[in-house]
Amino acid sequence: MSEDLKALGDLSTENLMALFPEAKLTMRDRLPTPLLLLYTFLNINKALSNIKISAEEIGESILGLVAMIPDELRDDLFYEELENAKQEILVDVRPEFGQVKASEEYCERKGILAFQRLQHLNYFEMYHAVFNLLMRKHMLLKIQPKEIFTGVPFTTEEDEE
């Protein structure tokens, strides 16, 4: 082993950072958030067009996208839109007799649950909430004012004097 490598000693992260203080990078420098979000968006859009990928897999991808949004980007409207993505659905759980569902009155008399309320996440509403958040933070569309001169400039009599 050369003398230089022996001088380095243990190559742990702490030792390397002590040897090279200029290499201390923030997490933002290491992981470009806009590029990660773009990559995730592209993967979800690719998955939407692939018939082999199930709705559950797409839903999990969208949940992963929501989880990637940093806390400092999230605002109250984002949380409100995520709350609106939760939907309550009624599922018919009445028993069947000879492929005919029991009536609601029968279920009520017997004390059987006829309908069950379930929480359902509308993943596309969550996807839309992420787009709205990124638009509000000007990460998808950057508005740059442009000054256009068309014709003769407007002057008043005071300007002429």
N, CA, C and O of each residue as an XYZ file, in Angstrom:
644
protein
N       0.843     -1.167      0.000
C       0.000      0.000      0.000
C       0.896      1.240      0.000
O       1.914      1.282      0.691
N       0.512      2.229     -0.768
C       1.342      3.434     -0.844
C       1.191      4.264      0.429
O       0.250      4.083      1.202
N       2.138      5.173      0.624
C       2.126      6.033      1.813
C       0.907      6.955      1.830
O       0.382      7.266      2.899
N       0.452      7.394      0.648
C      -0.701      8.293      0.583
C      -1.960      7.604      1.088
O      -2.754      8.199      1.817
N      -2.139      6.343      0.694
C      -3.325      5.614      1.141
C      -3.267      5.329      2.636
O      -4.295      5.357      3.313
N      -2.061      5.053      3.159
C      -1.926      4.814      4.601
C      -2.242      6.088      5.372
O      -2.805      6.035      6.465
N      -1.881      7.226      4.803
C      -2.131      8.502      5.473
C      -3.626      8.803      5.544
O      -4.097      9.447      6.482
N      -4.359      8.331      4.551
C      -5.808      8.561      4.577
C      -6.469      7.788      5.703
O      -7.449      8.260      6.279
N      -5.956      6.614      6.027
C      -6.527      5.806      7.098
C      -7.888      5.274      6.699
O      -8.078      4.788      5.584
N      -8.822      5.368      7.611
C     -10.173      4.866      7.381
C     -10.891      5.761      6.375
O     -10.881      6.983      6.526
N     -11.507      5.182      5.361
C     -12.182      5.960      4.324
C     -13.675      6.127      4.614
O     -14.499      6.081      3.700
N     -14.010      6.317      5.862
C     -15.420      6.524      6.198
C     -15.852      7.917      5.762
O     -15.016      8.776      5.479
N     -17.145      8.131      5.709
C     -17.684      9.418      5.256
C     -17.207     10.557      6.148
O     -16.866     11.633      5.658
N     -17.184     10.322      7.450
C     -16.772     11.380      8.387
C     -15.319     11.787      8.146
O     -14.985     12.972      8.146
N     -14.461     10.783      7.939
C     -13.041     11.085      7.713
C     -12.832     11.818      6.389
O     -12.037     12.754      6.309
N     -13.547     11.388      5.356
C     -13.410     12.053      4.058
C     -13.894     13.495      4.131
O     -13.282     14.385      3.541
N     -14.989     13.734      4.851
C     -15.495     15.102      4.990
C     -14.529     15.965      5.793
O     -14.402     17.162      5.536
N     -13.851     15.362      6.764
C     -12.863     16.121      7.532
C     -11.655     16.476      6.664
O     -11.086     17.560      6.794
N     -11.269     15.553      5.776
C     -10.130     15.808      4.899
C     -10.456     16.816      3.801
O      -9.602     17.609      3.405
N     -11.700     16.780      3.309
C     -12.103     17.648      2.204
C     -13.323     18.477      2.620
O     -14.443     18.151      2.225
N     -13.132     19.538      3.406
C     -14.282     20.320      3.887
C     -15.045     21.014      2.754
O     -16.231     21.311      2.900
N     -14.380     21.271      1.636
C     -15.072     21.928      0.522
C     -16.074     20.995     -0.148
O     -16.902     21.443     -0.941
N     -16.008     19.708      0.161
C     -16.913     18.730     -0.456
C     -18.243     18.618      0.282
O     -19.107     17.842     -0.126
N     -18.419     19.375      1.356
C     -19.677     19.293      2.096
C     -20.783     19.919      1.260
O     -20.826     21.133      1.060
N     -21.651     19.085      0.791
C     -22.759     19.536     -0.044
C     -24.059     19.395      0.720
O     -24.197     18.538      1.592
N     -24.983     20.227      0.388
C     -26.303     20.086      0.987
C     -27.057     18.995      0.247
O     -26.645     18.572     -0.833
N     -28.158     18.538      0.824
C     -28.962     17.514      0.169
C     -29.522     18.048     -1.142
O     -29.697     17.287     -2.093
N     -29.805     19.347     -1.204
C     -30.313     19.947     -2.434
C     -29.289     19.828     -3.555
O     -29.650     19.620     -4.714
N     -27.996     19.962     -3.204
C     -26.950     19.816     -4.217
C     -26.829     18.375     -4.697
O     -26.480     18.126     -5.851
N     -27.112     17.454     -3.833
C     -26.961     16.049     -4.177
C     -28.158     15.516     -4.963
O     -27.982     14.751     -5.911
N     -29.362     15.909     -4.584
C     -30.575     15.403     -5.225
C     -31.369     16.565     -5.810
O     -32.026     17.289     -5.062
N     -31.328     16.759     -7.097
C     -32.107     17.850     -7.700
C     -33.598     17.486     -7.708
O     -34.043     16.669     -8.514
N     -34.341     18.091     -6.820
C     -35.768     17.766     -6.651
C     -36.556     17.916     -7.943
O     -37.324     17.010     -8.268
N     -36.418     19.007     -8.707
C     -37.195     19.103     -9.948
C     -36.937     17.951    -10.912
O     -37.863     17.476    -11.568
N     -35.680     17.495    -11.004
C     -35.384     16.384    -11.909
C     -35.983     15.079    -11.416
O     -36.458     14.272    -12.215
N     -35.965     14.866    -10.104
C     -36.587     13.658     -9.557
C     -38.089     13.660     -9.792
O     -38.672     12.633    -10.139
N     -38.713     14.820     -9.602
C     -40.158     14.919     -9.841
C     -40.472     14.700    -11.313
O     -41.444     14.023    -11.647
N     -39.657     15.269    -12.194
C     -39.854     15.080    -13.630
C     -39.730     13.609    -13.999
O     -40.547     13.087    -14.758
N     -38.724     12.947    -13.473
C     -38.527     11.521    -13.743
C     -39.741     10.709    -13.282
O     -40.185      9.799    -13.982
N     -40.271     11.040    -12.110
C     -41.439     10.324    -11.594
C     -42.664     10.596    -12.452
O     -43.429      9.676    -12.740
N     -42.866     11.851    -12.868
C     -43.982     12.183    -13.756
C     -43.893     11.389    -15.049
O     -44.889     10.835    -15.515
N     -42.703     11.334    -15.626
C     -42.536     10.609    -16.886
C     -42.809      9.114    -16.712
O     -43.395      8.482    -17.591
N     -42.390      8.553    -15.589
C     -42.660      7.139    -15.335
C     -44.150      6.872    -15.170
O     -44.654      5.856    -15.649
N     -44.851      7.769    -14.502
C     -46.294      7.592    -14.323
C     -46.999      7.710    -15.669
O     -47.888      6.916    -15.977
N     -46.607      8.697    -16.471
C     -47.240      8.846    -17.790
C     -46.958      7.637    -18.678
O     -47.822      7.216    -19.446
N     -45.769      7.087    -18.577
C     -45.437      5.886    -19.342
C     -46.281      4.705    -18.850
O     -46.730      3.884    -19.650
N     -46.491      4.623    -17.541
C     -47.284      3.534    -16.973
C     -48.753      3.639    -17.370
O     -49.428      2.622    -17.533
N     -49.252      4.865    -17.526
C     -50.656      5.053    -17.901
C     -50.954      4.485    -19.284
O     -52.067      4.027    -19.543
N     -49.974      4.514    -20.160
C     -50.195      4.019    -21.516
C     -49.885      2.529    -21.660
O     -50.125      1.946    -22.718
N     -49.361      1.919    -20.618
C     -49.007      0.504    -20.665
C     -50.158     -0.328    -20.106
O     -50.506     -0.187    -18.934
N     -50.747     -1.182    -20.921
C     -51.914     -1.953    -20.481
C     -51.534     -3.088    -19.532
O     -52.411     -3.677    -18.900
N     -50.251     -3.403    -19.422
C     -49.821     -4.475    -18.533
C     -49.722     -4.014    -17.077
O     -49.626     -4.841    -16.171
N     -49.743     -2.718    -16.854
C     -49.604     -2.185    -15.497
C     -51.000     -1.983    -14.915
O     -51.866     -1.379    -15.548
N     -51.208     -2.492    -13.710
C     -52.525     -2.433    -13.086
C     -52.802     -1.062    -12.484
O     -51.898     -0.245    -12.306
N     -54.068     -0.831    -12.177
C     -54.479      0.439    -11.568
C     -53.849      0.608    -10.192
O     -53.542      1.726     -9.780
N     -53.655     -0.507     -9.476
C     -53.036     -0.426     -8.145
C     -51.589      0.036     -8.244
O     -51.130      0.820     -7.413
N     -50.875     -0.437     -9.241
C     -49.483     -0.019     -9.423
C     -49.397      1.463     -9.771
O     -48.507      2.166     -9.294
N     -50.314      1.931    -10.595
C     -50.330      3.359    -10.936
C     -50.662      4.180     -9.694
O     -50.058      5.225     -9.455
N     -51.626      3.703     -8.905
C     -51.982      4.393     -7.665
C     -50.810      4.472     -6.705
O     -50.586      5.509     -6.081
N     -50.064      3.390     -6.582
C     -48.890      3.401     -5.710
C     -47.812      4.343     -6.235
O     -47.106      4.975     -5.449
N     -47.681      4.440     -7.546
C     -46.714      5.383     -8.128
C     -47.111      6.815     -7.804
O     -46.255      7.648     -7.503
N     -48.397      7.101     -7.865
C     -48.870      8.457     -7.563
C     -48.684      8.755     -6.078
O     -48.320      9.873     -5.714
N     -48.930      7.769     -5.220
C     -48.671      7.965     -3.792
C     -47.182      8.239     -3.554
O     -46.825      9.060     -2.709
N     -46.325      7.553     -4.299
C     -44.885      7.813     -4.198
C     -44.530      9.218     -4.635
O     -43.661      9.859     -4.045
N     -45.209      9.703     -5.680
C     -44.980     11.073     -6.144
C     -45.377     12.081     -5.071
O     -44.654     13.044     -4.819
N     -46.523     11.856     -4.444
C     -46.976     12.756     -3.374
C     -45.992     12.719     -2.215
O     -45.704     13.752     -1.612
N     -45.478     11.543     -1.901
C     -44.529     11.420     -0.793
C     -43.204     12.125     -1.097
O     -42.485     12.514     -0.177
N     -42.879     12.289     -2.380
C     -41.620     12.948     -2.751
C     -41.670     14.465     -2.602
O     -40.621     15.110     -2.588
N     -42.851     15.047     -2.493
C     -42.966     16.507     -2.400
C     -42.374     16.954     -1.067
O     -42.848     16.518     -0.018
N     -41.363     17.801     -1.075
C     -40.767     18.266      0.184
C     -41.754     19.093      1.001
O     -42.643     19.741      0.450
N     -41.589     19.062      2.319
C     -42.497     19.780      3.215
C     -42.505     21.274      2.957
O     -43.549     21.914      3.087
N     -41.352     21.852      2.591
C     -41.312     23.301      2.379
C     -42.072     23.727      1.129
O     -42.423     24.900      0.998
N     -42.336     22.801      0.206
C     -43.138     23.137     -0.977
C     -44.639     23.051     -0.698
O     -45.430     23.756     -1.324
N     -45.022     22.201      0.224
C     -46.442     21.966      0.492
C     -47.081     23.198      1.116
O     -46.476     23.878      1.945
N     -48.309     23.470      0.706
C     -49.049     24.584      1.287
C     -50.435     24.097      1.714
O     -50.786     22.934      1.513
N     -51.218     25.005      2.308
C     -52.534     24.620      2.820
C     -53.467     24.158      1.710
O     -54.241     23.220      1.901
N     -53.400     24.801      0.565
C     -54.268     24.420     -0.547
C     -53.927     23.016     -1.047
O     -54.818     22.276     -1.466
N     -52.661     22.649     -1.006
C     -52.251     21.299     -1.407
C     -52.889     20.258     -0.484
O     -53.427     19.253     -0.947
N     -52.822     20.511      0.830
C     -53.424     19.581      1.786
C     -54.939     19.511      1.600
O     -55.542     18.448      1.748
N     -55.541     20.644      1.277
C     -56.983     20.670      1.042
C     -57.351     19.846     -0.203
O     -58.337     19.109     -0.193
N     -56.563     19.973     -1.258
C     -56.820     19.195     -2.471
C     -56.603     17.703     -2.231
O     -57.332     16.876     -2.779
N     -55.611     17.353     -1.421
C     -55.405     15.940     -1.076
C     -56.578     15.405     -0.264
O     -56.986     14.255     -0.432
N     -57.114     16.238      0.612
C     -58.283     15.825      1.405
C     -59.491     15.609      0.499
O     -60.291     14.703      0.732
N     -59.623     16.440     -0.533
C     -60.735     16.283     -1.475
C     -60.575     15.040     -2.349
O     -61.547     14.568     -2.939
N     -59.360     14.511     -2.435
C     -59.131     13.298     -3.217
C     -59.668     12.056     -2.511
O     -59.843     11.007     -3.130
N     -59.927     12.184     -1.212
C     -60.519     11.064     -0.475
C     -62.012     11.041     -0.757
O     -62.698     12.055     -0.627
N     -62.500      9.888     -1.139
C     -63.909      9.745     -1.447
C     -64.487      8.592     -0.629
O     -63.806      7.613     -0.327
N     -65.730      8.737     -0.292
C     -66.420      7.676      0.429
C     -67.355      6.983     -0.543
O     -68.163      7.632     -1.207
N     -67.245      5.664     -0.627
C     -68.109      4.914     -1.536
C     -68.913      3.899     -0.743
O     -68.474      3.421      0.303
N     -70.080      3.580     -1.247
C     -70.933      2.557     -0.642
C     -70.779      1.265     -1.431
O     -70.895      1.257     -2.657
N     -70.517      0.179     -0.720
C     -70.369     -1.120     -1.354
C     -71.544     -1.990     -0.904
O     -71.835     -2.099      0.287
N     -72.200     -2.595     -1.867
C     -73.335     -3.462     -1.574
C     -72.810     -4.803     -1.059
O     -72.184     -5.558     -1.803
N     -73.068     -5.094      0.217
C     -72.599     -6.339      0.820
C     -73.765     -7.229      1.251
O     -73.616     -8.076      2.132
N     -74.934     -7.028      0.620
C     -76.094     -7.848      0.975
C     -75.842     -9.298      0.564
O     -75.185     -9.553     -0.446
N     -76.359    -10.241      1.339
C     -76.187    -11.653      0.961
C     -77.009    -11.983     -0.277
O     -78.014    -11.341     -0.580
N     -76.541    -13.012     -0.979
C     -77.251    -13.455     -2.185
C     -77.912    -14.800     -1.913
O     -77.350    -15.667     -1.244
N     -79.114    -14.948     -2.447
C     -79.841    -16.199     -2.371
C     -80.216    -16.575     -3.794
O     -81.097    -15.956     -4.391
N     -79.558    -17.577     -4.335
C     -79.832    -17.995     -5.710
C     -79.531    -16.889     -6.699
O     -80.317    -16.650     -7.615
N     -78.423    -16.221     -6.536
C     -77.951    -15.130     -7.390
C     -78.860    -13.902     -7.370
O     -78.806    -13.062     -8.269
N     -79.692    -13.808     -6.337
C     -80.548    -12.632     -6.142
C     -80.171    -12.004     -4.807
O     -80.132    -12.675     -3.775
N     -79.895    -10.708     -4.846
C     -79.520     -9.994     -3.626
C     -80.721     -9.894     -2.693
O     -81.856     -9.708     -3.131
N     -80.449    -10.020     -1.418
C     -81.497     -9.852     -0.413
C     -81.943     -8.395     -0.401
O     -81.163     -7.499     -0.723
N     -83.181     -8.164     -0.035
C     -83.697     -6.792     -0.006
C     -83.131     -6.054      1.203
O     -82.642     -6.662      2.155
N     -83.210     -4.743      1.137
C     -82.736     -3.924      2.244
C     -83.590     -4.157      3.484
O     -83.081     -4.140      4.604
N     -84.875     -4.372      3.287
C     -85.779     -4.625      4.419
C     -85.396     -5.925      5.121
O     -85.385     -5.989      6.350
N     -85.082     -6.962      4.338
C     -84.678     -8.246      4.916
C     -83.410     -8.073      5.749
O     -83.326     -8.568      6.873
N     -82.433     -7.373      5.195
C     -81.178     -7.138      5.913
C     -81.418     -6.354      7.198
O     -80.790     -6.613      8.225
N     -82.330     -5.398      7.128
C     -82.645     -4.584      8.301
C     -83.296     -5.431      9.390
O     -82.961     -5.293     10.566
N     -84.244     -6.327      8.996
C     -84.919     -7.204      9.963
C     -83.944     -8.177     10.608
O     -84.035     -8.439     11.808
N     -83.015     -8.712      9.832
C     -82.072     -9.710     10.337
C     -80.850     -9.083     11.004
O     -80.039     -9.791     11.601
N     -80.716     -7.773     10.906
C     -79.560     -7.093     11.503
C     -78.276     -7.293     10.713
O     -77.172     -7.244     11.256
N     -78.455     -7.522      9.401
C     -77.302     -7.723      8.517
C     -76.963     -6.394      7.858
O     -77.847     -5.636      7.457
N     -75.697     -6.136      7.757
C     -75.243     -4.913      7.096
C     -75.511     -5.017      5.600
O     -75.061     -5.961      4.950
N     -76.252     -4.039      5.047
C     -76.584     -4.070      3.619
C     -75.534     -3.346      2.782
O     -75.169     -3.805      1.700
N     -75.057     -2.229      3.281
C     -74.064     -1.442      2.567
C     -72.928     -1.107      3.518
O     -73.139     -0.872      4.708
N     -71.744     -1.091      2.983
C     -70.573     -0.765      3.783
C     -69.916      0.477      3.193
O     -69.718      0.567      1.982
N     -69.582      1.429      4.053
C     -68.897      2.648      3.608
C     -67.390      2.402      3.638
O     -66.832      1.966      4.645
N     -66.752      2.694      2.510
C     -65.306      2.524      2.403
C     -64.673      3.832      1.952
O     -65.248      4.583      1.165
N     -63.478      4.087      2.469
C     -62.701      5.238      2.019
C     -61.965      4.839      0.745
O     -61.335      3.784      0.687
N     -62.049      5.674     -0.253
C     -61.401      5.406     -1.529
C     -60.577      6.631     -1.904
O     -61.051      7.762     -1.799
N     -59.346      6.403     -2.339
C     -58.497      7.505     -2.793
C     -58.612      7.630     -4.300
O     -58.416      6.661     -5.033
N     -58.929      8.824     -4.752
C     -58.938      9.103     -6.180
C     -57.523      9.550     -6.546
O     -57.135     10.697     -6.325
N     -56.766      8.610     -7.111
C     -55.353      8.870     -7.378
C     -55.156      9.974     -8.408
O     -54.175     10.715     -8.343
N     -56.070     10.088     -9.348
C     -55.898     11.123    -10.364
C     -56.160     12.513     -9.783
O     -55.596     13.498    -10.259
N     -57.012     12.601     -8.756
C     -57.179     13.884     -8.052
C     -55.896     14.232     -7.298
O     -55.518     15.401     -7.224
N     -55.234     13.234     -6.744
C     -53.963     13.471     -6.057
C     -52.896     13.918     -7.058
O     -52.107     14.820     -6.776
N     -52.880     13.289     -8.209
C     -51.951     13.643     -9.288
C     -52.183     15.091     -9.708
O     -51.239     15.853     -9.916
N     -53.454     15.452     -9.827
C     -53.827     16.815    -10.196
C     -53.405     17.804     -9.102
O     -52.973     18.916     -9.405
N     -53.529     17.404     -7.843
C     -53.124     18.274     -6.735
C     -51.623     18.559     -6.789
O     -51.188     19.672     -6.493
N     -50.841     17.558     -7.167
C     -49.388     17.758     -7.291
C     -49.095     18.738     -8.429
O     -48.255     19.627     -8.289
N     -49.794     18.569     -9.558
C     -49.605     19.507    -10.673
C     -49.970     20.929    -10.253
O     -49.241     21.875    -10.554
N     -51.092     21.078     -9.562
C     -51.502     22.417     -9.113
C     -50.465     23.027     -8.189
O     -50.156     24.214     -8.298
N     -49.920     22.224     -7.275
C     -48.903     22.724     -6.352
C     -47.668     23.199     -7.108
O     -47.139     24.276     -6.832
N     -47.216     22.400     -8.052
C     -46.019     22.774     -8.797
C     -46.262     23.997     -9.686
O     -45.345     24.781     -9.927
N     -47.478     24.157    -10.167
C     -47.802     25.366    -10.936
C     -47.795     26.592    -10.020
O     -47.295     27.650    -10.400
N     -48.351     26.447     -8.811
C     -48.358     27.572     -7.868
C     -46.949     27.969     -7.467
O     -46.679     29.147     -7.233
N     -46.053     27.002     -7.386
C     -44.663     27.282     -6.995
C     -43.782     27.627     -8.199
O     -42.569     27.782     -8.060
N     -44.396     27.745     -9.377
C     -43.700     28.104    -10.627
C     -42.569     27.130    -10.960
O     -41.503     27.536    -11.424
N     -42.813     25.849    -10.718
C     -41.809     24.848    -11.055
C     -42.086     24.203    -12.412
O     -41.191     23.603    -13.007
N     -43.313     24.322    -12.903
C     -43.637     23.746    -14.203
C     -43.644     24.791    -15.302
O     -43.260     24.519    -16.439
N     -44.075     25.959    -14.957
C     -44.207     27.018    -15.949
C     -43.567     28.264    -15.367
O     -43.977     28.760    -14.317
N     -42.581     28.749    -16.048
C     -41.903     29.945    -15.582
C     -42.381     31.114    -16.430
O     -42.185     31.132    -17.645
N     -43.001     32.075    -15.790
C     -43.527     33.232    -16.498
C     -42.437     34.295    -16.553
O     -41.961     34.774    -15.524
N     -42.058     34.646    -17.755
C     -41.045     35.674    -17.943
C     -41.678     36.825    -18.704
O     -42.122     36.659    -19.840
N     -41.717     37.995    -18.076
C     -42.306     39.136    -18.776
C     -41.458     39.526    -19.990
O     -40.229     39.465    -19.971
N     -42.158     39.921    -21.025
C     -41.470     40.308    -22.254
C     -42.030     41.657    -22.681
O     -43.244     41.840    -22.761
N     -41.147     42.586    -22.949
C     -41.574     43.909    -23.381
C     -41.522     43.947    -24.903
O     -40.484     43.703    -25.519
N     -42.665     44.259    -25.484
C     -42.763     44.285    -26.949
C     -43.069     45.717    -27.380
O     -44.000     46.343    -26.874
N     -42.293     46.215    -28.296
C     -42.513     47.563    -28.823
C     -43.116     47.431    -30.214
O     -42.496     46.896    -31.132
N     -44.335     47.927    -30.346
C     -44.989     47.880    -31.661
C     -45.472     49.291    -32.004
O     -46.450     49.766    -31.428
N     -44.816     49.939    -32.906
C     -45.286     51.245    -33.362
C     -44.590     52.402    -32.693
O     -43.510     52.252    -32.121
N     -45.212     53.545    -32.769
C     -44.672     54.808    -32.277
C     -44.936     54.898    -30.777
O     -46.039     54.590    -30.326
N     -43.925     55.322    -29.989
C     -44.157     55.449    -28.548
C     -45.145     56.568    -28.243
O     -45.194     57.580    -28.942
N     -45.925     56.371    -27.193
C     -46.913     57.347    -26.771
C     -46.211     58.452    -25.995
O     -45.487     58.180    -25.038
N     -46.425     59.704    -26.408
C     -45.831     60.835    -25.694
C     -46.931     61.863    -25.436
O     -47.899     61.962    -26.190
N     -46.765     62.601    -24.388
C     -47.689     63.697    -24.075
C     -46.992     65.004    -24.365
O     -45.805     65.034    -24.690
N     -47.745     66.091    -24.242
C     -47.168     67.409    -24.492
C     -46.077     67.727    -23.479
O     -45.113     68.419    -23.807
N     -46.215     67.227    -22.244
C     -45.204     67.492    -21.222
C     -43.882     66.829    -21.588
O     -42.810     67.375    -21.330
N     -43.971     65.634    -22.200
C     -42.755     64.918    -22.604
C     -42.004     65.668    -23.688
O     -40.775     65.620    -23.742
N     -42.743     66.370    -24.565
C     -42.133     67.063    -25.682
C     -41.376     68.300    -25.239
O     -40.418     68.699    -25.901
N     -41.782     68.923    -24.129
C     -41.148     70.161    -23.657
C     -39.924     69.923    -22.875
O     -39.290     70.874    -22.417
